[in-house]
């Protein structure tokens, strides 16, 4: 019986370590569609709902904390991420649009800044706004895609305690 219990514990531990939602993932819930976005740096991928796509991530030696997939991207400077200025990563321009300030978000007071990004592909323009905390990481992502007269907004909120790019991660 002990052997069976031990085997069950081992199998469960291995499954938990390999499943989405472990410490190496960051989950964001999109309110309108109810889908989740899962950032998976260890697997170099990004999950949206049930599908998973390739994503590239800035390495630990990069001056940025970043990810980029076909549909989503984010980049912040590792050093002084909320100080004024702009930077370009993977062809996207980013800038701090609101300096570090306190705001009540996700059930507590957080020190955050807003980072703005834009990208144009042909007639399609994608703008994004991120609320980022140097201590807690990426908290909220807002994407607006414009194609002609049609605007498609997407807003995703952190569903866990700490987000992508949090200090010490």
C-alpha positions in Angstrom: 0.0 0.0 0.0 2.9 2.4 0.8 4.5 1.6 -2.5 1.2 2.4 -4.3 0.8 5.7 -2.4 4.4 6.6 -3.1 4.0 5.9 -6.8 0.8 7.9 -6.9 2.6 10.8 -5.2 5.5 10.6 -7.6 3.3 10.5 -10.7 1.2 13.5 -9.4 4.4 15.5 -8.6 5.8 14.9 -12.1 2.4 15.9 -13.7 2.2 19.1 -11.7 5.8 20.0 -12.6 5.1 19.5 -16.3 1.6 21.1 -16.4 0.8 24.7 -17.4 0.3 26.9 -14.3 3.5 25.9 -12.6 5.9 28.5 -11.2 7.4 29.1 -14.7 4.1 30.3 -16.1 2.2 33.5 -15.8 -1.6 33.5 -16.4 -3.7 36.5 -17.6 -7.4 36.3 -18.0 -9.1 38.1 -20.9 -12.4 39.5 -19.6 -14.5 39.7 -22.8 -13.7 36.2 -24.2 -13.1 34.4 -21.0 -9.9 32.9 -22.4 -6.6 32.8 -20.6 -3.2 33.9 -21.9 -0.4 31.9 -20.4 3.2 33.1 -20.7 5.6 30.1 -20.6 9.2 31.2 -20.7 10.7 27.8 -19.9 8.9 26.3 -22.9 9.5 29.3 -25.2 5.8 29.4 -25.9 2.6 31.3 -25.2 -0.7 29.6 -24.6 -4.0 31.2 -25.6 -7.0 29.2 -24.6 -6.3 25.7 -25.7 -3.7 26.5 -28.4 0.0 27.0 -27.8 2.3 29.0 -30.1 6.1 29.7 -30.2 7.4 32.7 -28.5 10.8 34.3 -28.0 12.0 35.6 -24.7 14.9 37.9 -23.8 17.7 36.1 -22.0 18.8 36.7 -18.5 21.8 38.7 -19.8 19.6 41.0 -21.9 18.9 44.6 -20.8 15.2 43.9 -21.3 12.6 41.5 -19.8 10.5 40.6 -22.9 8.5 38.1 -24.9 7.2 38.2 -28.4 4.8 35.8 -30.3 2.9 36.3 -33.5 0.0 38.0 -31.6 1.4 39.3 -28.3 4.6 41.1 -27.2 6.0 43.0 -24.2 9.3 44.6 -23.3 10.5 46.6 -20.3 14.0 47.6 -19.3 15.5 45.6 -16.5 17.2 48.6 -15.0 14.8 51.5 -14.1 11.9 50.1 -16.1 9.6 53.0 -15.2 11.9 55.9 -15.8 11.1 58.2 -18.8 12.4 57.2 -22.2 11.8 54.9 -25.1 13.3 51.7 -26.4 12.8 49.3 -29.4 12.7 45.5 -29.1 12.0 43.2 -32.0 10.9 46.2 -34.2 8.3 47.5 -31.7 8.8 50.8 -30.0 8.0 51.1 -26.3 7.9 54.1 -24.0 6.8 55.0 -20.5 3.5 56.9 -20.9 2.8 57.3 -17.1 5.6 57.4 -14.5 5.7 55.2 -11.4 2.7 56.0 -9.2 0.4 54.2 -6.7 -2.8 52.7 -8.0 -5.3 50.3 -6.5 -5.2 47.2 -8.8 -6.0 43.6 -8.4 -7.1 44.0 -4.8 -4.2 46.0 -3.4 -2.2 49.2 -3.8 0.5 48.7 -6.3 3.4 50.9 -7.5 3.0 50.8 -11.3 3.9 52.7 -14.5 2.2 52.5 -17.9 4.2 51.4 -20.9 2.9 52.2 -24.4 3.8 50.3 -27.5 2.8 50.4 -31.2 3.5 48.4 -34.4 2.3 48.9 -37.9 2.0 46.0 -40.4 0.8 47.2 -43.7 -2.7 48.7 -43.2 -3.0 47.2 -39.7 -2.0 49.2 -36.6 -1.5 47.5 -33.2 -1.2 49.6 -30.1 -0.7 48.3 -26.6 -0.7 49.6 -23.1 0.8 47.7 -20.2 0.6 48.4 -16.5 3.8 47.2 -15.0 5.2 47.0 -11.5 8.9 46.5 -11.0 8.2 44.5 -7.9 5.1 42.5 -9.1 5.7 42.4 -12.8 3.3 42.7 -15.7 -0.2 43.2 -14.2 -2.5 44.3 -17.1 -2.1 44.1 -20.9 -4.4 46.1 -23.2 -4.2 45.6 -26.9 -6.0 47.5 -29.6 -5.8 46.3 -33.1 -7.1 48.6 -35.9 -7.8 47.2 -39.3 -9.6 49.9 -41.5 -12.5 51.2 -39.4 -12.7 48.2 -37.1 -11.1 48.3 -33.6 -10.6 45.1 -31.7 -9.7 45.7 -28.0 -8.3 43.0 -25.8 -7.7 43.5 -22.0 -6.0 40.8 -19.9 -5.5 40.8 -16.1 -3.0 38.9 -14.1 -4.7 35.9 -12.5 -1.9 35.1 -10.0 0.1 36.8 -7.3 3.1 37.9 -9.4 3.4 38.6 -13.1 5.9 38.2 -15.9 9.1 40.3 -15.3 8.6 40.6 -11.5 11.7 41.3 -9.5 13.6 38.1 -8.6 12.0 36.1 -11.4 
